[in-house]
Amino acid sequence: MPNAVQNGETMKFIHTGDVHWGMSPDSDKPWSRDRAQAIKESFEEVIRLAREKDVDFLLIAGDLFHRQPLARDLKEVNYLFSTIPSVRVVIIAGNHDRIHPNSALMSFTWCSNVTFFMNPELESVVFKDCNTQIYGFSYHSTEISDPLLDDLDISDNERIQILLAHGGDSSHVPIDKNSLTASPFSYIALGHIHKPQVLIEQRAAFCGSLEPLDKTETGPHGVFLGEIDSSTRQVTALKFLPLCRSQYISLAVSVTPKTTNTELAARISHEIQSRGLQHIYRFIIRGMRDPEINFDLDVLESRFRIVDFQDQSEPQYDFAQLFAEHPSDMIGFFIRALKKDEMSEVEKKALYYGINALLQTTDERS
C-alpha cells in the first residue's frame, strides 16, 4: 500500500522522463548494443532509488519509450513498477511514445500503483492519502504546436498540485515561463528537452534524458529528487542526481608543428583512460601542425569509444619563403591569388589544400 502523507510532513518525489526505452544510441558504432542496455539498467536504478528514498511519487514526463511500445516492453516496465508498490507512478506519453488507436497501451493493464494519463486533453487525479492532485495529458500526434500550458484554468486549492508536461520548443507544446510562474502548481515536471535544467527555481524543471542519447548531449544525466512541504505546498528541496552509465565528453587537443602522430595518440589515450573508458568521446584537434604530418588516429577508434574526430589544425606553411622559392610558377601564383591578411576558414582550407596538392605534384616531378 502507498504511504500516506500527514499534514506537516514532506511529500517526496522523483522526476524523470525521456528514458527512450528501446533505443540503441550510436547505432553505427560497436558499443551501440551496450548503450541500449545501459538505458534499461539506468531505469532500473531509478526504481531502486525510488525504493531506497521511500518516495511518494515517481513522475515520468513523457517518452518513457523510444517508439510505440510492444506488449513485452510494457510488461518489462510494469514488472519494475510492481517492485515499488508503495510508490505512486504517474506517466504521460510524449511525442516519441505517443498514443495510437492500435497501441498496445490501449488494452494494457498496469499494476495498481500506476496512473497513465491517456487523454490528449488535460486531466487530473487526486491522491487523497497524500493530499496531492496531479495533472497531465499525453501526445496523440508527433507534434503539438499549440501552447497548451498557457493560462491553464486551474484554481488554487488546499492540495499539493503538480503538472506533468512534455514540450518546450515551437513544435512541441511551446512554453511561456511567465505563464507557468503564475500558475498555482507546487511543481511542474517537464520532459522533452534532453538537457537537465531548472526552468523556475524550486518550481519547474526539465529532467533531461536519463542517459545521454547522442554526441550533442554532453554532461551528466539523471533525475530530480524533490520534497514538498504538505502544509505550505511549496518545494523545499530539489536536487539533481546523476545516474547515467556513460557521458559524451568533448575535448579540444592542442598541437604544434613539433607534435607527432604518435605523441598525439598517446595524449588522447591518456585523457580517455584518466576520465573513464565507459564514456564516449569527441575530440577536436586545434593549433598549427607540421605540413608534412596528417594525423591518423584510426587505431584509437578501434580501442576506445570515440564517436567523432575533428581535425581543425592548420599546416604551418612559411608562405613568404614558399613565394620566394616559387615566384613565377603555379605555387607562387596560387599564393598571390589566395593569400590575404583576413581569411575565412573556407579560404584558409582552400589555400592549404591547394598548396599541399601543388607541393606534392612538385615532389613527384622532381
N, C-alpha and C positions, 0 to 999 in steps of 0.2 A: 504494500500500500504506500502511496506517496506520503511524504511527511507534511504535516500541517504547519503553517507559519502563523504564530501568535502575534498579537499586537505588541509592538516594541521590539520584536526580533527583526533580523535581516532576511530578506529573500535572496538566495544566491542563484546565479545562472551562468551558463557557458554559452557564448555566442560564436557560432561557426557557420560555414557555408562555402560555396564554390569548391566543394570537395572533388567533384568531377570523377566519381567512382566509375571505372570502366575505361578511362582514358589511358593512352600509352604515350606520354610525353617523349619528344625527341624520337619519333617513330623510325627515323632512318639511322639511328645510332645503336651500337651493340648493347647499350645499357637500358634501352627503352623498356624491356620487359621488367627489369628491376624497378624502374620508376613507376610502372603501373602497380606493382606490388606494394611499393612504398606508400602510394596513395591509400590503399586499403589498410596498411599497418598503422599509418598515422591516424586514420579514422578510428581504428580500434583503440589507439592511445587516447583519443578524445573520450571514448566510452569509459575507459579505465579512469581517466581524470574526473569525469562526472561522478563516478562511484567514490573515488578517493576523497574528493572535495565535498561530497554529500550535497550536491547542488539540488535545487528545487526544479530548475528548468534547463533543458538543452534546446536552444533556439537555433534552427537551421534555415538560413536566409537564402534558400534557392540554390539550384544547380548541385544538389547532392549527387546527382548522376550526370554523366557527361552527355548522355543521349537518352532516348526513350528507354527506361529500364525494362529488362526482361524479368519474367517471374522469378528466375533464380537470383537476380540481383536484389529484388525486393525481399526475398526470403533470407538472404545473407544479412542485409542490414537490419531486418526485423528481428532476427535472432540476437544481434548485438543489442538492440533496444530492450529485448526481453531480459537481458542480463542486468539491467538497471531499473527494476520495477518501481523503485521509489522516486525516479526522476521522470518528470513530465516532459515528453519530447514533442516539440511543436515545429512543423515543417511547412514551407511553401515551395512550389515549383518555380524555377527560373526559366530563362529563355532556352537553355540547353535541354532541360528535362521537362519542358512544357507539356501540358496535358493534352493528349489526343483522344478523340472519341473511342478509338480502339486500343487505348493504352492499357497495359496490364494493371496500372494503378486503379482503373475504374472498378475492377472486381476484386481487388486485393483486400484482405482483412488484416489490419495491423493489430499488434498486441495492445492491451488495454491502456497502456501509458502513453500511446502515440496519438497526436492530433495532427491531421494533414488538412490544411486549407485547400480544398479542391476548386473552389469557385473563382472566376475571373473578377468578381466584384468583391469589395472589401467586406469581410465578415469578422466576427469575433467569438471567442469562447471565454466564459467566466470560470475560473478555478476558485470556488468558494473557500476551500480549505486553506488557501493562502492569500485570499482577498486580491486576486490578480485577474485582470482581463487582458487577453492578448488578441491583437487584430492582425489580419493578413489577407493576401489574395495570391492566386497562382497565375502564371502565364498560360495562355492557351494559344499563343502565336509566337513567332520568332522575335517580333518587335512590338513595343508599345511606346509610341511617340507622345502620347498624351501625358501631361504632368499630373498623374492621378493622386499624388500626395499633397498637392497644393490645396490649402483651405479645406481640409477634411472636416466634415461636420461631426466632430467628436466632442461631447460635453465632458467637462471635468466631473469626476465623481469621487467617491471615497475609496476607490480601489487603486492599486498599482496598475497602470496602463502601459502596455508595451506594444510597439508596432514592429511587425516583421515585413520587410520590403526588399525588392530586388531591382536595382536600377542605378541611375546616376549619370547616364550620358544621353545625348539627344535622341537616340533610337530606343532607349530602354528606360522608360519612366524618368524623364528629366526631374531633377531635384532642386528645389529652391530652399536653400539653407535657412533663410529668414522665416519661411512658412513653417518649417519643421521646428524652429526655435520657439515659435509662437504657439505650437500645439501643446495639448495637455499631457503628452506621453512622458512617463518617467524615463523610458529608454526606447531608442529606435535602433533596431538591429538590422543593419543593411548588408546586402550582398551585391555581387556583380563586378564591382571594381576589385581587381585582384591584389592590389597593394593594401595591406592592413593600415588603417589610419583612423584617427578620431576626427569626426566631422564637427561635432559640437561637444565641447568639454563636458564630461560626465553626463552626456545626454544621448549622443548618437555616434555610431562608428561603423565603418566598413570592416568586416572581419578579414577580408582578403582571402585568397585561395589557401587552402590548408597546406598543400605542397606547392612550391613554385612549378608552373606548368610549361614555361618556355624561357628562353635565354633573356628576355626582357624583364622577367620577374625576379629581380635581384633582391638580396637582403633576406632577413628571417621571415618565416611564415608560421602561423599557428592559430590561436584562438584568443578571444577575450573572456576573462573571468570577472564577473561583476557582482556587486551586492547592492541591494536597495533596502533602505530603511522602511519598515512596514508602517511606521507612524507618519513620517514626513513624505513618504513615497518618492524620495529622491535617491539617486545613485550616490552611495557613499564611498564606493571603491570600484575602479575599473582598471584592470591590469592586463596587458598583453603577455601571453605565454607562448614563447617559441616552441613548436613541436615538430617541425619538418625534419625529415631524414637528410635531405640534401639542400644546398643552396646553389644558385647560379652566382658566380663570383667573376666580376670583370676586373682585369688588372692591366695596367699600362706598363710596359717594359721599355726602358730607355737603352738605346745603343749608341755607339760612337764608331768612327772609322776603324778603331782597333778591335771592335767586337767580332769574334769569330762565330761561326755556326755552332761549334762545339760548346763554346762558353755560354752562348745564349740558351742552348738546350739545357745545360746544367743549371743555369739560374732559374729557368722556368720549372724544371723538375724539382728543385729545392723549394720553390714557392708552393707548389702543389702539395708536396709531402709535408710541409710545415703547417699548411692550412687544413689539410684533410683530404684523403683520397675519395671520400664519399661525395664530395662536392663536384660541381660541374663548372668548367672554367671557360672564359673568353679572354683572349689575350690580344692587346693592341701594341704593336711594335712601333716605337717612335724614336726620332733622332736621325742623325746622319750616319751612313754606313759606307764602308769601302765599296766603290763602284763595282769591284770585281766579285763581290760576295752577294749571293742570293740566298736568303735564309730558307733552309729546307728542314721543316720540323715534323715531317710525317711520322717519324719514329715515336715522337711523343704522343701523337694521336692514337697510336696503337697500344700505348701503355696506360694512358690516363683518360679521364672523362673531359675531353676538350671539345666543346661544341662549335668553337669559332676562333680562327686566327685572322687578324687584320694587320697586314704589313703596311704601315704608313710611314716607314722610314724612307729617307731620301738619299740617293747616292751623292757623295761629296765630290763632285767634279770641280776641278780648277778650270773654270771656263776661260779665264784670261790666258792661262798657259795653253789650253787647247786651241784657242783662236790664234795665238802666236805661232803655233806649230802648223795650223791649217788655215792660213789667211785667205787662200784663193780656191779651196776645194769645197766639196759639199758640206763637210763638217763646219767650216768657217761660215759658209752661207747660212747654214741651219741655226748656228748660234746667233748670228747677226739678225736673223729674221724673227727669232722667238724670244731671245733673252731680253728682259727688261727689269727695271727695279721692282715694280709691283706686279706680281703674277698670281693668278688664281691657282687652286690646286689642280684643276684640269690642265691649265697651261704648263704648270711645272711638270706634270706627268708626261705631257706631250714632248716637252723638251728632253726630259731624262730618257724616256723610251727611245726617242729619235736618236739622241747622241749614242746611247748604248748600242742600238742597231747599226749605226754608221761605223762605230769603232770596231764592232765585231766583223763587219764587212771588210774594213781596212786590215784587220788582223788576218783574215782568211786569205787576202790577196798578197800580203807581204811574205 
